[in-house]
Amino acid sequence: MNKYRSHNCSELNSKEINKTVKLSGWLHRKRDHGNLLFIDLRDHYGMTQCVIENKNKFFPVLEKLKPESVIKVTGKVVKRSSDTENLDLKTGKIEVSIESIEVLSNAKELPMPVFGDQDYPEDIRLKYRFLDLRREEMHKNIILRSEVISFIRFEMLKLGFLEYQTPILTSSSPEGARDFLVPSRLNPGKFYALPQAPQQFKQLIMVSGFDRYFQIAPCFRDEDARADRSPGEFYQLDLEMSFVEQEDIFKVVEKLMVNLFKKFSSKKILDEKFPRIPFKEAMKKFGTDKPDLRNPLIIEEFTDLFKRDDVTFEIFKKLVSKGSIVRGIITNNTKDKPRSFFDNIDKWAKEQGASGLAYFTIEHDKDIKGKGPIGKFFSEDSLKDIMKNFNVKVGDSIFLACGDEKEVEKILSLARNKIAQDLDIIEKDNFAFCWIVDYPMYEFDENSKKIIFSHNPFSMPQGNIKEINFDKPLDIKAFQYDIVCNGIELSSGAIRNHIPELMYKLFSVAGYSEKDVNIKFSGMINAFNFGAPPHGGIAPGIDRIVMLLAGKENIREVTLFPMNQNAQDLMMQAPSEIDDKQLKELSLKKDVKKN
């Protein structure tokens, strides 16, 4: 018999009554009833109530112990009376009458309690993450994460994939986020980079003749934190396949996601064959390439409306005449909403940096008319045309934004979510997946005034390669795709470019010389010259998947030891300084200006 326990803290039931048992765990909480002291003993598996009488010699010891001290309890299992049973616990029909205890570890005064659901500042939670993780909800989140990863591995093997490990120390990449750099002691003045993703290596695995690769891969990016993105490191399900087209990738991922989300959630998947939405359509209808399809609101094009003579809202008409666009969101049957509902949305829009949202409601008295701040600027005929062309009914309202396309997309994307939340029309008990496809190969960067890659630079362009018009690079579409769920991007992927000559040409458009490509991507470009299969892949984020399944809004709630917003590990005090000896070994000098 194990010297610390005969059972864990979730195992005991009525079958063990009158048996002597040993339990070990954390002192979760105490309740002193004078002649009796009740404790909840907790371990990884659950909780057991234990009781000790004041005549027991160990009573004073237990009485003085602080919460979260670790103890071993020996005692007899007894039945609880019917009025004291706790049916919320697996062990709720019994308790352990303590005969003896052994203190295995004393706890100091806690900086934050483990018992209860009270929220605490993030810096306290991260500094004492080991305490935070003892809390029931956090503990469950991390167990869920482990189970999800195990399930993914099992499913990938069923789908014919094999798991391979790629290097952690590699070369710096010129694309994407900033690299984390590691100085080389044996090669002074040179640096490794931690991989932002195993991108080149997984493509090289395909070139090496393997057919289906996957890896639960750690990725490292020196980028700012967000709710759905952790600074420093994260994990993704990295996969790659040979001799495939875009739809082959979709079939594999859809099957995996459907099985995964059905396994770990009771929420409904709205469409198990995920809708394919072209990038341009997504931007026009939703203002973003990360649409939440649980939200029924759609953005409509209203620019031509303000070219009519019988629409006299001059502010918008002047802007349209100078090249601005007008788009809007129609809300059904909102005529009875108070004025404050509309004004608050307009106020909110201004807080987001926009000039506001114009709005009106269509009403029918004797005639069709517009009600609201700009309703008077629309003739009855124009309103009737709106009703006909946009399926608008009496009682519906329209929110409008005017400006250049990117400005309008940005504010209406946010407004779409804001309005839906205020109207409570988002289907919260569902998962809505979609694919965003047909991304442009390039985009124009306003800061540098240069053509840059819009997504992955290793993507295959669409169409007949010989007929691609490189003189109009912004018109070139790529076999690039994103998978989105409930407005959260889970992953980007692509069918890869495996043709060296084409790769040189595509990079040249973005300002890279053949020499640049040979230096930056030497391993991959060299391998492609010796026979490379058509291949493609994707890499869904593990952290974001678990966040969705756990119903959390912040990725740190499903990560064991995350960094804070400033990319600091408060628990381990990282990053930290290194001494002069280490710097010398690495041929480095420290030159940091102190504030």
C-alpha positions as CSV (number, residue, x, y, z in Angstrom):
1,M,0.0,0.0,0.0
2,N,1.2,3.5,-0.9
3,K,2.4,5.3,2.3
4,Y,0.6,8.5,1.3
5,R,-2.8,7.3,0.2
6,S,-5.0,4.3,-0.3
7,H,-7.5,6.3,-2.3
8,N,-7.7,9.7,-4.0
9,C,-10.1,12.4,-2.8
10,S,-12.8,11.6,-5.3
11,E,-12.9,7.8,-4.9
12,L,-14.6,7.0,-1.6
13,N,-18.3,6.1,-1.5
14,S,-20.7,4.0,0.5
15,K,-18.9,0.7,-0.4
16,E,-15.9,1.8,1.8
17,I,-17.9,2.6,5.0
18,N,-16.1,1.3,8.1
19,K,-12.9,0.9,6.2
20,T,-9.7,2.6,7.3
21,V,-8.2,4.7,4.6
22,K,-5.4,7.1,3.9
23,L,-5.8,10.3,2.0
24,S,-3.3,13.0,1.1
25,G,-3.9,16.4,-0.3
26,W,-4.3,20.1,0.3
27,L,-6.3,21.6,3.2
28,H,-8.9,23.3,1.2
29,R,-11.0,24.9,4.0
30,K,-11.9,24.4,7.6
31,R,-15.2,24.7,9.6
32,D,-14.8,24.8,13.4
33,H,-18.0,23.6,15.2
34,G,-16.3,23.8,18.7
35,N,-16.1,20.1,19.6
36,L,-15.8,19.1,15.9
37,L,-13.6,20.4,13.2
38,F,-14.6,19.7,9.6
39,I,-12.1,20.0,6.8
40,D,-12.3,19.6,3.0
41,L,-9.3,17.7,1.7
42,R,-8.5,18.3,-2.0
43,D,-6.3,16.7,-4.5
44,H,-6.1,16.7,-8.3
45,Y,-9.1,14.3,-8.5
46,G,-11.6,15.9,-6.1
47,M,-12.6,16.6,-2.6
48,T,-13.4,14.6,0.6
49,Q,-14.9,15.9,3.8
50,C,-13.0,14.8,6.9
51,V,-14.0,15.4,10.6
52,I,-12.0,15.3,13.8
53,E,-13.2,15.4,17.4
54,N,-11.6,17.9,19.9
55,K,-10.5,15.0,22.2
56,N,-8.2,13.7,19.4
57,K,-4.6,14.6,20.1
58,F,-4.2,15.9,16.5
59,F,-7.1,18.4,16.9
60,P,-4.9,21.3,18.0
61,V,-2.4,20.6,15.2
62,L,-5.2,20.7,12.5
63,E,-6.8,23.7,14.2
64,K,-3.6,25.8,13.7
65,L,-2.8,24.7,10.1
66,K,-3.3,27.3,7.4
67,P,-5.3,26.7,4.3
68,E,-3.3,25.0,1.5
69,S,-1.0,23.1,3.8
70,V,-0.4,19.5,2.6
71,I,-1.4,16.7,5.0
72,K,-1.9,13.0,5.1
73,V,-5.1,11.8,6.9
74,T,-5.7,8.3,8.3
75,G,-9.2,7.5,9.4
76,K,-12.4,5.5,9.1
77,V,-15.0,6.0,6.4
78,V,-18.4,6.8,7.9
79,K,-21.8,7.5,6.4
80,R,-23.2,11.1,6.5
81,S,-26.6,11.6,7.8
82,S,-29.2,12.3,5.0
83,D,-29.5,15.9,6.0
84,T,-25.7,16.5,5.7
85,E,-25.2,14.8,2.3
86,N,-23.6,16.9,-0.4
87,L,-24.8,15.6,-3.8
88,D,-22.5,18.1,-5.6
89,L,-19.5,16.0,-4.5
90,K,-18.7,12.5,-5.7
91,T,-17.9,11.7,-2.1
92,G,-20.8,13.6,-0.7
93,K,-22.5,10.6,1.0
94,I,-19.6,9.8,3.2
95,E,-16.9,11.5,5.3
96,V,-13.7,10.3,6.9
97,S,-13.4,10.3,10.7
98,I,-9.8,11.3,11.3
99,E,-7.7,9.1,13.6
100,S,-4.3,10.7,12.8
101,I,-2.7,13.3,10.5
102,E,0.8,13.9,9.2
103,V,1.7,17.4,8.1
104,L,3.6,17.0,4.8
105,S,4.1,20.7,4.0
106,N,3.1,23.9,5.9
107,A,1.6,26.8,3.9
108,K,2.3,30.4,4.6
109,E,-0.5,33.1,4.6
110,L,-1.9,33.0,1.1
111,P,-1.6,36.1,-1.2
112,M,-4.8,34.9,-2.9
113,P,-7.3,32.2,-1.7
114,V,-7.8,29.0,-3.7
115,F,-11.3,28.6,-2.4
116,G,-14.1,30.6,-4.0
117,D,-14.6,32.3,-7.4
118,Q,-13.5,35.8,-6.5
119,D,-11.5,37.5,-9.2
120,Y,-8.0,38.9,-8.6
121,P,-5.7,41.3,-10.4
122,E,-3.8,39.6,-13.2
123,D,-0.4,40.5,-11.8
124,I,-1.2,38.6,-8.5
125,R,-2.6,35.6,-10.4
126,L,0.5,35.4,-12.7
127,K,3.0,35.8,-9.9
128,Y,1.4,33.1,-7.9
129,R,0.2,31.0,-10.9
130,F,0.7,27.8,-9.0
131,L,-2.0,28.9,-6.5
132,D,-4.2,30.2,-9.3
133,L,-4.0,26.8,-11.0
134,R,-5.3,25.1,-7.9
135,R,-8.6,26.9,-8.2
136,E,-11.3,24.6,-9.5
137,E,-12.1,26.4,-12.7
138,M,-8.5,27.0,-13.8
139,H,-7.6,23.4,-12.9
140,K,-10.5,22.2,-15.2
141,N,-9.3,24.5,-18.0
142,I,-5.8,23.0,-18.0
143,I,-7.2,19.4,-17.8
144,L,-9.4,20.2,-20.8
145,R,-6.4,21.5,-22.7
146,S,-4.5,18.2,-22.0
147,E,-7.5,16.1,-23.1
148,V,-8.0,18.2,-26.3
149,I,-4.4,17.7,-27.3
150,S,-4.6,14.0,-26.7
151,F,-7.8,13.8,-28.7
152,I,-6.2,15.7,-31.6
153,R,-3.2,13.4,-31.7
154,F,-5.5,10.3,-31.8
155,E,-7.7,11.8,-34.5
156,M,-4.7,12.8,-36.6
157,L,-3.3,9.3,-36.5
158,K,-6.7,8.0,-37.6
159,L,-6.6,10.4,-40.5
160,G,-3.3,8.9,-41.7
161,F,-0.9,11.5,-40.3
162,L,2.4,10.8,-38.6
163,E,3.9,13.1,-36.0
164,Y,7.4,14.6,-36.5
165,Q,9.5,17.1,-34.5
166,T,11.1,20.0,-36.2
167,P,14.1,22.1,-34.9
168,I,13.7,24.8,-32.3
169,L,17.0,26.6,-33.2
170,T,16.7,27.8,-36.8
171,S,17.4,30.9,-39.0
172,S,15.7,34.2,-38.8
173,S,12.6,34.8,-41.1
174,P,12.1,38.2,-42.9
175,E,8.3,37.8,-42.8
176,G,5.8,37.9,-40.0
177,A,6.4,39.0,-36.5
178,R,9.7,39.8,-34.8
179,D,11.9,36.8,-34.1
180,F,13.3,35.8,-30.7
181,L,17.1,35.6,-31.3
182,V,19.6,33.3,-29.6
183,P,23.3,34.2,-29.9
184,S,25.7,31.4,-31.0
185,R,28.7,30.9,-28.7
186,L,30.5,28.7,-31.3
187,N,29.8,31.2,-34.1
188,P,30.5,34.6,-32.7
189,G,28.3,37.4,-34.1
190,K,25.7,35.0,-35.5
191,F,22.3,34.2,-34.2
192,Y,19.7,31.5,-34.2
193,A,16.0,32.4,-34.2
194,L,13.3,30.5,-32.4
195,P,10.7,29.4,-35.0
196,Q,7.7,31.6,-35.5
197,A,6.2,28.4,-37.0
198,P,7.8,25.3,-38.5
199,Q,6.9,26.6,-41.9
200,Q,10.0,25.8,-44.0
201,F,10.7,22.6,-42.1
202,K,7.2,21.1,-42.7
203,Q,7.5,21.9,-46.4
204,L,10.9,20.2,-46.4
205,I,9.3,17.1,-44.8
206,M,7.0,16.9,-47.8
207,V,10.0,17.3,-50.2
208,S,11.7,14.5,-48.2
209,G,9.0,12.1,-49.4
210,F,6.8,11.9,-46.3
211,D,3.1,12.3,-47.1
212,R,1.1,13.5,-44.1
213,Y,2.9,15.4,-41.3
214,F,1.5,16.8,-38.0
215,Q,3.0,18.3,-34.8
216,I,1.7,20.0,-31.7
217,A,4.3,22.7,-32.4
218,P,5.6,25.4,-30.1
219,C,5.9,28.8,-31.9
220,F,7.7,31.9,-30.7
221,R,6.9,35.4,-31.8
222,D,8.0,38.7,-30.3
223,E,4.7,40.4,-30.6
224,D,2.2,42.3,-28.4
225,A,-0.4,40.5,-26.3
226,R,-4.1,40.4,-27.1
227,A,-7.0,38.5,-25.6
228,D,-6.6,35.8,-28.2
229,R,-2.8,35.9,-28.5
230,S,-0.2,35.3,-25.9
231,P,3.2,37.2,-26.2
232,G,6.2,35.0,-26.5
233,E,5.1,31.5,-27.2
234,F,2.0,29.6,-28.2
235,Y,1.1,26.1,-29.6
236,Q,-0.5,25.1,-32.8
237,L,-1.6,22.0,-34.6
238,D,0.8,22.1,-37.5
239,L,0.0,19.9,-40.5
240,E,1.1,19.5,-44.1
241,M,0.0,17.1,-46.9
242,S,1.5,16.2,-50.3
243,F,-0.3,15.9,-53.6
244,V,-3.4,17.8,-52.4
245,E,-5.6,20.7,-53.5
246,Q,-7.3,23.2,-51.3
247,E,-10.5,21.1,-50.8
248,D,-8.4,18.2,-49.5
249,I,-7.1,20.3,-46.7
250,F,-10.6,21.5,-45.9
251,K,-12.0,18.0,-45.7
252,V,-9.4,16.9,-43.2
253,V,-9.7,20.0,-41.0
254,E,-13.5,20.0,-41.1
255,K,-13.7,16.4,-39.9
256,L,-11.2,17.1,-37.1
257,M,-12.9,20.2,-35.9
258,V,-16.4,18.7,-36.0
259,N,-15.3,15.6,-34.0
260,L,-13.3,17.8,-31.6
261,F,-16.0,20.3,-30.8
262,K,-18.7,17.6,-30.5
263,K,-16.5,15.7,-28.1
264,F,-15.7,18.6,-25.7
265,S,-18.8,20.8,-26.0
266,S,-22.6,20.5,-25.9
267,K,-23.0,23.6,-28.1
268,K,-24.4,23.1,-31.6
269,I,-22.2,23.4,-34.7
270,L,-24.3,25.5,-37.1
271,D,-23.0,24.1,-40.3
272,E,-20.7,21.0,-40.3
273,K,-19.7,21.8,-43.9
274,F,-18.1,25.1,-43.2
275,P,-19.1,27.9,-45.6
276,R,-16.5,29.2,-48.0
277,I,-16.5,33.0,-48.1
278,P,-14.2,34.9,-50.6
279,F,-12.0,37.5,-48.9
280,K,-13.6,40.4,-50.8
281,E,-17.1,39.3,-50.0
282,A,-16.2,38.9,-46.3
283,M,-14.8,42.5,-46.1
284,K,-17.9,43.8,-47.9
285,K,-20.6,41.9,-45.9
286,F,-18.9,41.8,-42.5
287,G,-16.1,44.5,-42.6
288,T,-13.6,41.8,-41.5
289,D,-12.0,38.5,-42.6
290,K,-12.9,37.2,-39.1
291,P,-16.7,37.3,-39.2
292,D,-18.8,35.9,-36.4
293,L,-21.5,34.1,-38.3
294,R,-23.6,33.7,-35.2
295,N,-24.5,37.3,-35.8
296,P,-27.2,37.7,-38.4
297,L,-26.5,41.3,-39.3
298,I,-25.1,42.0,-42.8
299,I,-23.4,45.2,-44.1
300,E,-25.0,46.6,-47.2
301,E,-23.8,49.0,-49.9
302,F,-25.6,52.3,-49.9
303,T,-23.2,54.6,-51.9
304,D,-25.4,55.0,-55.0
305,L,-28.3,56.1,-52.7
306,F,-26.5,59.4,-52.0
307,K,-26.1,60.1,-55.7
308,R,-29.9,60.6,-56.0
309,D,-31.4,64.0,-56.3
310,D,-34.2,63.2,-53.9
311,V,-31.7,62.3,-51.1
312,T,-30.5,65.6,-49.6
313,F,-28.1,64.6,-46.8
314,E,-25.4,66.9,-48.0
315,I,-22.6,65.8,-45.7
316,F,-22.6,62.3,-47.2
317,K,-23.4,63.5,-50.7
318,K,-20.3,65.7,-50.8
319,L,-18.1,62.9,-49.5
320,V,-19.5,60.5,-52.0
321,S,-18.8,63.0,-54.8
322,K,-15.1,63.0,-53.7
323,G,-14.8,59.2,-53.8
324,S,-16.0,58.1,-50.4
325,I,-18.4,55.1,-50.0
326,V,-21.4,54.6,-47.8
327,R,-22.3,51.3,-46.2
328,G,-24.8,50.4,-43.5
329,I,-26.4,47.9,-41.2
330,I,-30.1,47.1,-41.2
331,T,-31.7,46.1,-37.9
332,N,-35.1,44.5,-38.0
333,N,-38.1,45.8,-36.0
334,T,-36.3,48.4,-33.9
335,K,-38.8,51.2,-34.2
336,D,-39.8,50.8,-30.6
337,K,-36.3,51.1,-29.2
338,P,-35.8,54.2,-27.1
339,R,-33.8,57.1,-28.5
340,S,-31.0,56.3,-26.1
341,F,-30.4,53.0,-27.9
342,F,-29.6,54.8,-31.1
343,D,-27.7,57.6,-29.4
344,N,-25.5,55.2,-27.4
345,I,-24.4,53.4,-30.6
346,D,-23.6,56.7,-32.2
347,K,-21.6,57.8,-29.1
348,W,-19.9,54.4,-29.0
349,A,-18.8,54.8,-32.7
350,K,-17.2,58.2,-31.9
351,E,-15.3,56.6,-29.0
352,Q,-13.9,54.1,-31.6
353,G,-12.4,57.0,-33.5
354,A,-15.1,57.3,-36.1
355,S,-17.2,60.4,-36.8
356,G,-20.2,58.6,-35.6
357,L,-23.0,56.5,-37.2
358,A,-25.9,58.2,-39.0
359,Y,-29.2,56.5,-38.5
360,F,-32.9,56.5,-39.3
361,T,-36.0,54.3,-38.9
362,I,-38.6,53.7,-41.6
363,E,-42.1,54.4,-40.5
364,H,-45.6,54.4,-42.1
365,D,-48.1,56.9,-41.1
366,K,-50.1,58.2,-44.1
367,D,-46.9,57.9,-46.1
368,I,-43.6,56.1,-45.9
369,K,-41.1,58.4,-44.1
370,G,-37.8,58.3,-42.2
371,K,-37.7,59.0,-38.5
372,G,-34.5,60.0,-36.7
373,P,-31.7,62.5,-37.1
374,I,-31.3,62.0,-40.9
375,G,-34.7,60.6,-41.8
376,K,-36.0,63.9,-43.2
377,F,-33.3,63.9,-45.9
378,F,-34.9,60.9,-47.7
379,S,-37.9,61.2,-50.1
380,E,-40.7,58.7,-50.0
381,D,-39.6,57.3,-53.3
382,S,-36.0,56.8,-52.1
383,L,-37.3,55.0,-49.0
384,K,-39.5,52.8,-51.0
385,D,-36.5,51.8,-53.2
386,I,-34.5,51.1,-50.1
387,M,-37.3,48.8,-48.9
388,K,-37.5,47.0,-52.2
389,N,-33.7,46.7,-52.9
390,F,-32.6,45.7,-49.3
391,N,-35.7,43.9,-48.1
392,V,-36.3,46.5,-45.5
393,K,-39.7,46.7,-43.7
394,V,-41.6,49.3,-41.8
395,G,-40.1,49.5,-38.3
396,D,-36.6,48.6,-39.4
397,S,-33.7,50.9,-38.8
398,I,-30.5,51.6,-40.8
399,F,-27.1,52.7,-39.4
400,L,-24.8,54.3,-42.0
401,A,-21.1,55.1,-42.1
402,C,-19.3,57.2,-44.8
403,G,-15.6,57.4,-45.6
404,D,-12.9,55.6,-47.4
405,E,-13.3,51.8,-47.8
406,K,-11.0,50.7,-45.0
407,E,-12.4,53.3,-42.5
408,V,-15.9,52.1,-43.3
409,E,-15.0,48.4,-43.0
410,K,-13.4,48.9,-39.7
411,I,-16.1,50.8,-37.9
412,L,-19.0,48.7,-39.4
413,S,-17.2,45.5,-38.4
414,L,-17.1,46.7,-34.9
415,A,-20.6,48.2,-35.0
416,R,-22.0,45.0,-36.4
417,N,-20.9,43.2,-33.2
418,K,-21.9,46.1,-30.9
419,I,-25.4,46.4,-32.3
420,A,-25.9,42.6,-32.2
421,Q,-24.8,42.4,-28.6
422,D,-27.1,45.3,-27.6
423,L,-30.0,43.6,-29.4
424,D,-29.0,40.2,-27.9
425,I,-29.3,38.4,-31.3
426,I,-26.0,36.5,-31.3
427,E,-26.6,32.8,-31.0
428,K,-24.3,32.2,-28.1
429,D,-24.9,28.5,-27.7
430,N,-23.5,27.7,-31.2
431,F,-20.2,27.4,-33.0
432,A,-20.2,29.0,-36.4
433,F,-17.2,28.0,-38.5
434,C,-16.3,29.3,-41.9
435,W,-13.4,29.4,-44.4
436,I,-12.2,32.7,-45.8
437,V,-10.7,32.0,-49.2
438,D,-9.3,33.8,-52.3
439,Y,-7.0,36.1,-50.4
440,P,-5.0,38.6,-52.5
441,M,-1.3,37.6,-53.0
442,Y,-0.2,41.1,-52.3
443,E,-1.3,44.3,-50.7
444,F,-0.1,47.9,-50.8
445,D,1.6,49.0,-47.6
446,E,0.7,52.7,-46.9
447,N,3.6,53.2,-44.6
448,S,6.4,51.9,-46.8
449,K,4.5,52.7,-50.1
450,K,5.5,49.3,-51.3
451,I,3.9,46.1,-52.5
452,I,4.1,43.5,-49.8
453,F,2.8,39.9,-49.3
454,S,-0.6,39.9,-47.7
455,H,-0.3,36.5,-46.1
456,N,2.1,33.7,-46.4
457,P,4.9,34.4,-49.0
458,F,5.2,30.7,-49.9
459,S,1.7,30.4,-51.2
460,M,0.7,29.3,-54.7
461,P,-1.0,31.9,-56.9
462,Q,-4.3,31.0,-58.5
463,G,-4.8,30.4,-62.2
464,N,-2.6,29.3,-65.0
465,I,0.9,30.1,-64.0
466,K,1.9,31.1,-67.6
467,E,-1.0,33.6,-67.8
468,I,-0.5,35.5,-64.5
469,N,-0.2,39.2,-65.0
470,F,2.6,40.3,-62.8
471,D,2.1,43.9,-64.0
472,K,-1.1,44.0,-61.8
473,P,0.1,42.2,-58.7
474,L,-2.8,43.5,-56.5
475,D,-5.2,41.5,-58.8
476,I,-3.3,38.2,-58.1
477,K,-5.2,35.8,-55.8
478,A,-3.5,33.1,-53.9
479,F,-4.6,29.7,-52.6
480,Q,-4.6,31.0,-49.1
481,Y,-7.3,30.4,-46.6
482,D,-8.2,31.1,-43.0
483,I,-10.5,29.1,-40.7
484,V,-12.6,31.2,-38.4
485,C,-15.0,30.3,-35.5
486,N,-17.3,32.7,-33.7
487,G,-15.2,35.7,-35.0
488,I,-11.9,34.2,-33.9
489,E,-9.3,33.3,-36.5
490,L,-8.1,29.8,-35.6
491,S,-5.5,29.5,-38.4
492,S,-4.1,30.5,-41.7
493,G,-3.0,28.0,-44.3
494,A,-2.2,27.7,-48.0
495,I,-1.4,25.5,-50.9
496,R,2.4,26.1,-51.2
497,N,4.4,27.3,-54.1
498,H,6.9,24.4,-54.9
499,I,8.3,25.9,-58.2
500,P,11.7,27.7,-57.7
501,E,11.3,29.9,-60.8
502,L,7.8,31.1,-59.7
503,M,9.0,31.7,-56.2
504,Y,11.8,34.0,-57.4
505,K,9.3,35.9,-59.5
506,L,6.7,36.3,-56.7
507,F,9.4,37.5,-54.3
508,S,10.7,40.0,-56.8
509,V,7.4,41.7,-56.9
510,A,7.7,42.3,-53.2
511,G,11.2,43.7,-53.6
512,Y,13.4,40.6,-53.0
513,S,16.3,39.9,-55.3
514,E,17.2,36.3,-56.3
515,K,20.2,36.6,-54.0
516,D,17.9,37.7,-51.1
517,V,15.7,34.6,-51.6
518,N,18.8,32.3,-51.8
519,I,20.1,33.7,-48.6
520,K,16.9,33.8,-46.6
521,F,15.3,30.6,-47.8
522,S,18.4,28.6,-48.9
523,G,17.3,25.3,-47.4
524,M,13.9,25.3,-49.0
525,I,14.7,26.8,-52.4
526,N,17.6,24.4,-52.8
527,A,15.4,21.4,-52.0
528,F,12.8,22.5,-54.5
529,N,15.4,22.1,-57.3
530,F,15.5,18.4,-56.6
531,G,11.9,17.4,-57.1
532,A,9.2,18.9,-54.8
533,P,5.6,17.6,-54.7
534,P,2.6,19.9,-54.8
535,H,1.7,20.3,-51.1
536,G,-0.3,22.4,-48.6
537,G,-1.2,22.7,-45.0
538,I,-2.6,24.7,-42.1
539,A,-1.9,25.2,-38.4
540,P,-4.9,25.8,-36.1
541,G,-4.0,27.4,-32.8
542,I,-4.3,25.0,-29.8
543,D,-4.7,27.9,-27.3
544,R,-7.6,29.5,-29.3
545,I,-9.4,26.2,-29.7
546,V,-9.3,25.4,-26.0
547,M,-10.3,29.0,-25.2
548,L,-13.5,28.5,-27.3
549,L,-14.2,25.1,-25.8
550,A,-13.8,26.4,-22.3
551,G,-16.0,29.4,-23.0
552,K,-13.3,31.9,-22.1
553,E,-12.5,35.3,-23.7
554,N,-8.8,35.4,-22.7
555,I,-6.2,32.9,-23.8
556,R,-4.4,33.2,-20.5
557,E,-7.3,31.3,-18.9
558,V,-6.3,28.1,-20.7
559,T,-2.5,28.4,-20.6
560,L,-0.4,26.9,-17.8
561,F,2.2,29.6,-17.3
562,P,1.5,32.6,-19.5
563,M,3.3,35.9,-19.7
564,N,1.7,39.3,-18.9
565,Q,0.9,42.0,-21.4
566,N,4.6,43.2,-21.2
567,A,5.9,39.7,-22.1
568,Q,7.1,39.1,-18.5
569,D,6.9,35.9,-16.5
570,L,6.2,37.3,-13.1
571,M,6.5,34.0,-11.4
572,M,9.9,33.1,-12.8
573,Q,11.1,36.7,-13.2
574,A,11.8,36.4,-16.9
575,P,13.3,38.0,-18.9
576,S,16.2,38.4,-16.6
577,E,19.7,39.9,-16.8
578,I,22.7,37.8,-17.5
579,D,26.2,38.3,-16.0
580,D,29.3,39.6,-17.7
581,K,30.8,36.1,-18.0
582,Q,27.9,34.9,-20.0
583,L,28.0,37.9,-22.2
584,K,31.7,37.5,-22.9
585,E,31.2,33.8,-23.8
586,L,28.6,34.9,-26.4
587,S,30.7,37.8,-27.7
588,L,28.1,40.3,-26.7
589,K,28.2,43.7,-25.0
590,K,25.4,45.2,-23.1
591,D,24.5,48.8,-24.1
592,V,21.1,49.6,-22.6
593,K,20.1,53.2,-21.8
594,K,18.6,53.4,-18.4
595,N,15.6,55.6,-17.8
